[in-house]
Amino acid sequence: MSGTSLDGIDVALLDTDGDRLVKRGPARVYDYDSAFRRRLAEGLETAKSIICRTDRPGDLHALETEVTRRHGEAVRRFFADCGIEPATVDVVGFHGQTVLHRPEKALTVQLGGGQLLADLLGLPVVFDMRANDMLEAGQGAPLVPAYHAALAKNLPLQYRELPVVFVNIGGISNVTYLDGEHDPVAFDSGPGNALLDQWLEREAGIPFDQNGAIASEGGILAELSERYLSADFFAKTAPKSLDRFDFAVPPSRAGSLEDVARTLCFVSAQAILKTAVHFPEPPKLWIVCGGGRRHPAIMGDLRDGAAPQARVLTAEEAGFDGDAMEAEAWAYLAVRSLDGRPLTWPTTTGCREPSSGGTLAMPEKAGKRKPGTAGQDAAAPKNEKWGLSPPKSAT
């Protein structure tokens, strides 16, 4: 998984039936170097001219090949770092790098060649999991709620407080509401880390706010925060989704480096809390994953705003891995795709009916082993080190 923060590639191993069974294996993060992050940022600008999802203007074709190659390298490093035999993996779920998301035009573009990745790894790859949802009149996002629903069924007893909301704070934030009885309710909530990161990069040449040090020196600018939080997006009913550029970075004259940084943290938290008006019932628990959970100001604002009606926990406090959750989700979705299970619902993306999706690419040079056959060859060792067993292992 490589998200809208453009910071790197998350890889995780999951053993799952694509339903309730979830056994989490190891996970790693492989950072992009600063030069490649800049190249991706330039690619986002180029992608604004795309009118057909197969278009690759300018450098985007070469960039797509490089994105795919780097994902292949990340998976191979992951296997080596974690002592995993590739032959024991049934399928790889591949998200790619989103460079354009325009749901109102039924247009979403993720750079990444599924067939090339399958050939590089010698493994089956499920990719392009958003497109079918859009054919069914959905927004194409978010897709992680299917996995959140499985995690909610595996919460530790002390945290089984329903309704629960899973929050992912990446470049864009999204939420998933679960009450244990109905289909998940999910949508993008607003700016996550993207505005803060873009502000710091432009004004100070700093990629992100390490440990919240810059925002901790600032104060909230009421006029600036209100300008963001009064945007029409927040009044729209769900489902709804965002592109990274739907909210503009503040102008340099907006305030000091520290004050604007602090204000953007407040906006990120308030945008999440404002989602509660779209839920059937007030949540009792918020579980936060993604890079934003590490920012003290964002988490402090979330906890202050949710109290006393609800608790706010990081993914780790709830027994999960906040860095690995989206990568785990893509492995989980790959298995659901193979089984034809829904990846999205009308309550998550606005699709006409529960919809599966994804495209399966089989490796050209690996005997075209079918997904689901890992471990059936006597020469293929099992991943006993991680306690993983059938039905399916996915990265």
Secondary structure, 3 states (H helix, E strand, C coil): CECCCCCEEEEEEEEECCCCCEEEEEEEEEECCHHHHHHHHHHHHHHCCCCCCCCCCCCHHHHHHHHHHHHHHHHHHHHHHHCCCHHHCCEEECCCEEEEEEHHHCEEEEECCHHHHHHHHCCCEEECCCHHHHHCCCCCCCCCHHHHHHHHCCCCHHHCCCCEEEEEECCEEEEEEECCCCCCEEEEEEECCHHHHHHHHHHHCCCCCHHHCCHHHCCCCHHHHHHHHCCHHHHCCCCCCCCCCCCCCCCHHHCCHHHHHHHHHHHHHHHHHHHHHHCCCCCCEEEEECHHHHCHHHHHHHHHHHCCCCEEEECCCCCCCCCCHHHHHHHHHHHHHHHCCCCECCCCCCCCCCECCCEEECCCCCCCCCCCCCCCCCCCCCCHHHCCCCCEEEC
